[in-house]
Amino acid sequence: MRVRRSVLITAAVVAVAGLIAGGTYAFAGDDGDPVGNPTIQDPSSGMPEPRLGPSEGPASPSPDPSSSETSEAPPPKPKEKHNCPVGKKQAKVEKLLNQLGGFGTLVEDGEQSKDDCKAIKKFQERYDIRPSEGSAGPLTEKIAKRLAETDVDKCDGDKGLVACIDLTHQTTWIMKDGEIIVDPTITRTGMGGGYQTPEGKYKIDWRSEKAWSKPYKVWLPYWQHFIDGMGFHETTTYIHDSFGSHGCVNLLHKDAVKFYETLKTDTTVHTFGRKPGT
């Protein structure tokens, strides 16, 4: 009996070893099908990733929560693409536009981003800086600096409606009883050689949506005269091109319309300071 039992045990062991060596066993899932590739959970999105395809390697096993090793961090988010090159005055313009407000929040790092580009382009379009491509160059910095350095308290606008013209910074705005009702914008006043816009206080005494200039043979849209043939009107040329006008206060179209809608006959015009170079 001892010999027979030993023989049977030995035969059983040999049979099992032979089956394993021959690869005839397959592990089954709950439903009897071979276990497929596992679904990988993306921890950053909470949504399952697609199963691995036939040409891909098997999925890595799920990490053991009790293990001291941590899972690999997700790859960094790629930077948003934009077509705006970094301008020569990038850092300065970022700071100035944040100071002015109303154009978006810029990161003051001297680097260009999609949001920076959008804000700079918006500023350039507002003040007709060409090309309005979002690259901060010297002209963009110059215009932003003129606006940022404008001191509205220098205008005597405490009583009634007053149009203010800062000759030094080449900016203009409108006040009523000490409050700003039209924000400072850019302008171009008279150049040197006897064409300077004078400093002082005047009254608007003639207004026309479209006046004709006999000396210069050109239409003057949204004309508002206040002294010696000088007045507000929409510019007939690129406002950033020349050194100055023949004494008039040139405005961009949007500003000329706003000033014409706001000012009236007998409105006070206060000019102060001195245009550089005159």
C-alpha positions in Angstrom: 0.0 0.0 0.0 2.8 2.4 0.8 4.5 1.8 -2.6 1.2 2.2 -4.5 0.3 5.5 -2.8 3.8 6.9 -3.5 3.5 6.0 -7.2 0.1 7.7 -7.5 1.4 10.9 -5.9 4.4 10.9 -8.1 2.2 10.5 -11.2 -0.1 13.3 -10.3 2.8 15.7 -9.8 4.3 14.8 -13.1 1.0 15.3 -14.9 0.5 18.8 -13.4 4.0 19.8 -14.3 3.5 18.6 -17.9 0.4 20.6 -18.4 2.0 23.8 -17.1 5.1 23.3 -19.2 2.9 22.8 -22.3 1.0 26.1 -21.8 -2.5 24.6 -21.9 -3.9 26.7 -19.0 -5.5 30.1 -19.5 -6.8 32.3 -16.7 -10.4 33.4 -17.1 -12.3 36.4 -16.0 -15.6 36.5 -14.1 -17.5 35.5 -17.3 -15.1 32.8 -18.4 -13.5 35.1 -21.0 -9.7 35.7 -21.0 -8.9 38.9 -19.1 -8.5 41.9 -21.4 -6.3 44.9 -21.0 -7.4 47.1 -18.0 -9.0 50.5 -18.4 -6.6 53.2 -17.3 -8.1 56.0 -15.2 -6.7 59.5 -15.9 -6.4 61.2 -12.4 -6.4 64.7 -13.9 -9.7 64.4 -15.8 -11.6 61.7 -13.9 -12.5 60.2 -17.3 -11.3 56.8 -18.5 -8.8 56.6 -21.2 -9.4 54.3 -24.2 -8.2 50.7 -23.9 -4.8 49.9 -25.3 -4.8 48.9 -29.0 -3.4 45.6 -30.3 -0.1 47.2 -31.3 0.5 48.8 -27.9 2.1 47.3 -24.9 0.2 46.1 -21.9 -1.0 48.6 -19.3 1.1 49.2 -16.2 -0.4 47.7 -13.1 -2.3 50.1 -10.8 -0.2 51.6 -8.1 -0.4 50.1 -4.6 -2.0 52.7 -2.3 0.2 51.4 0.5 3.4 51.9 -1.5 5.7 54.8 -0.6 6.1 55.6 -4.3 3.9 58.4 -5.7 2.4 58.3 -9.2 4.0 60.3 -12.0 2.7 63.9 -12.3 0.7 64.8 -15.4 2.7 66.6 -18.1 2.7 70.4 -17.9 0.0 72.2 -19.9 1.5 73.5 -23.2 1.7 77.3 -23.6 -1.1 78.9 -25.6 -0.1 79.7 -29.2 -0.1 83.2 -30.5 1.3 85.1 -33.4 2.6 88.2 -31.6 6.3 88.7 -31.4 7.8 90.2 -28.3 8.1 93.9 -28.8 11.2 96.1 -28.0 9.1 97.8 -25.2 7.3 94.7 -24.0 8.0 95.0 -20.3 7.3 98.8 -20.1 4.1 98.5 -22.1 2.8 95.7 -19.8 3.3 97.9 -16.8 1.8 101.0 -18.4 -1.3 99.2 -19.7 -1.9 97.7 -16.2 -1.6 101.2 -14.8 -4.1 102.6 -17.3 -6.6 99.7 -17.0 -9.3 98.7 -19.3 -7.3 96.6 -21.7 -6.9 93.4 -19.8 -4.4 92.2 -17.2 -0.9 91.7 -18.4 1.9 89.7 -16.7 4.7 92.2 -16.2 7.5 89.8 -17.1 8.7 91.1 -20.5 7.4 87.9 -22.2 4.7 87.7 -24.7 1.6 85.6 -24.1 -1.8 85.2 -25.7 -3.5 87.5 -23.1 -0.7 90.1 -23.4 -1.0 90.1 -27.1 -4.7 90.6 -27.0 -4.4 93.5 -24.5 -1.7 95.3 -26.5 -3.6 94.8 -29.7 -6.8 96.2 -28.1 -4.8 99.3 -27.0 -3.3 99.8 -30.5 -6.6 99.5 -32.2 -8.2 102.0 -29.8 -5.5 104.6 -30.6 -5.0 103.7 -34.3 -1.4 102.6 -33.8 -0.4 100.8 -37.0 0.0 98.0 -37.5 -2.2 96.8 -34.6 -0.6 93.4 -34.3 0.0 93.2 -30.5 3.8 93.8 -30.6 4.8 96.5 -28.2 7.1 98.9 -30.0 8.3 102.5 -29.3 5.1 104.2 -30.5 2.9 102.0 -28.4 5.0 102.8 -25.3 5.0 106.6 -26.2 1.2 106.7 -26.5 0.7 104.7 -23.3 3.1 106.9 -21.4 1.5 110.1 -22.5 -1.9 108.9 -21.2 -0.5 107.5 -18.0 1.4 110.7 -17.1 -1.6 113.0 -17.8 -2.6 114.9 -14.7 -6.3 115.6 -14.9 -6.1 117.9 -11.8 -4.2 120.5 -13.9 -7.4 121.3 -15.8 -9.7 123.9 -14.3 -12.8 121.8 -14.6 -14.6 122.4 -11.3 -17.5 124.4 -12.7 -19.7 123.5 -15.6 -18.7 121.7 -18.7 -15.0 122.1 -19.7 -12.9 120.6 -22.5 -9.4 120.1 -21.2 -6.3 120.0 -23.5 -2.9 119.0 -22.0 -0.4 120.4 -24.5 2.6 118.8 -22.8 1.3 115.3 -23.1 -0.9 115.8 -26.1 -4.0 114.5 -24.5 -7.5 115.8 -24.1 -10.7 115.0 -22.0 -13.9 116.5 -20.8 -15.0 117.4 -17.3 -18.2 118.5 -15.7 -18.4 120.1 -12.2 -15.0 118.5 -11.3 -15.8 115.0 -12.6 -14.4 113.4 -15.7 -17.2 112.5 -18.1 -15.0 111.6 -21.1 -11.7 109.9 -20.3 -8.4 111.3 -21.6 -7.5 110.4 -25.1 -4.7 111.4 -27.5 -4.7 114.5 -29.6 -2.4 116.4 -32.0 -2.1 120.1 -31.5 -0.3 122.9 -33.4 3.3 122.6 -34.4 6.0 125.2 -34.1 6.7 128.1 -36.5 3.8 130.2 -35.5 1.2 127.4 -35.5 1.3 126.6 -31.8 -2.1 126.0 -30.1 -2.1 128.8 -27.5 -2.4 128.3 -23.8 -5.5 129.8 -22.0 -9.2 129.6 -21.6 -11.6 130.0 -24.5 -15.2 129.4 -25.5 -16.6 127.2 -28.4 -18.4 129.7 -30.7 -18.9 127.7 -33.9 -19.8 124.1 -34.5 -20.5 122.1 -37.7 -20.5 118.4 -38.4 -18.6 119.2 -41.7 -16.8 122.5 -42.1 -14.7 123.5 -45.1 -11.2 124.9 -44.6 -10.5 127.5 -47.3 -6.7 127.9 -46.5 -6.0 124.1 -46.6 -8.9 123.1 -49.0 -10.0 120.1 -46.8 -13.2 119.1 -45.0 -13.0 119.2 -41.2 -15.5 116.6 -39.7 -17.0 117.4 -36.3 -15.7 121.0 -36.3 -15.8 123.0 -33.0 -14.0 126.3 -33.2 -12.7 128.2 -30.1 -9.9 130.7 -31.1 -8.3 132.2 -34.2 -9.4 129.6 -36.7 -8.5 126.8 -34.4 -10.8 124.1 -33.0 -11.5 120.4 -32.4 -12.0 118.2 -35.5 -11.4 114.7 -36.7 -8.0 114.3 -38.1 -7.7 114.1 -41.9 -4.3 112.3 -41.8 -2.7 109.6 -39.7 -2.6 111.2 -36.3 0.9 109.8 -35.4 2.6 110.8 -38.6 3.4 114.5 -38.4 4.8 116.7 -35.7 1.7 118.7 -35.4 -1.3 120.5 -36.9 -1.7 124.2 -37.9 -3.1 124.9 -34.5 -6.2 122.7 -34.5 -6.9 120.0 -31.9 -6.9 116.8 -34.0 -8.9 113.8 -32.8 -9.5 110.2 -33.9 -12.9 109.6 -35.4 -14.3 107.9 -32.3 -13.2 110.8 -30.1 -14.3 113.5 -32.5 -17.8 112.1 -32.5 -17.9 111.8 -28.7 -16.6 115.3 -28.3 -19.1 116.7 -30.7 -22.0 114.9 -29.0 -20.8 116.1 -25.5 -19.6 119.7 -26.0 -21.9 122.7 -26.8 -21.6 126.3 -27.9 -20.2 128.4 -25.1 -18.5 125.4 -23.5 -15.1 126.4 -21.9 -11.9 125.1 -23.5 -8.9 125.1 -21.1 -5.5 124.6 -22.8 -2.4 124.4 -20.6 1.2 123.3 -20.7 3.5 123.4 -23.8 3.9 120.9 -26.6 7.5 119.6 -26.6 9.6 121.1 -29.3 7.5 124.2 -29.8 
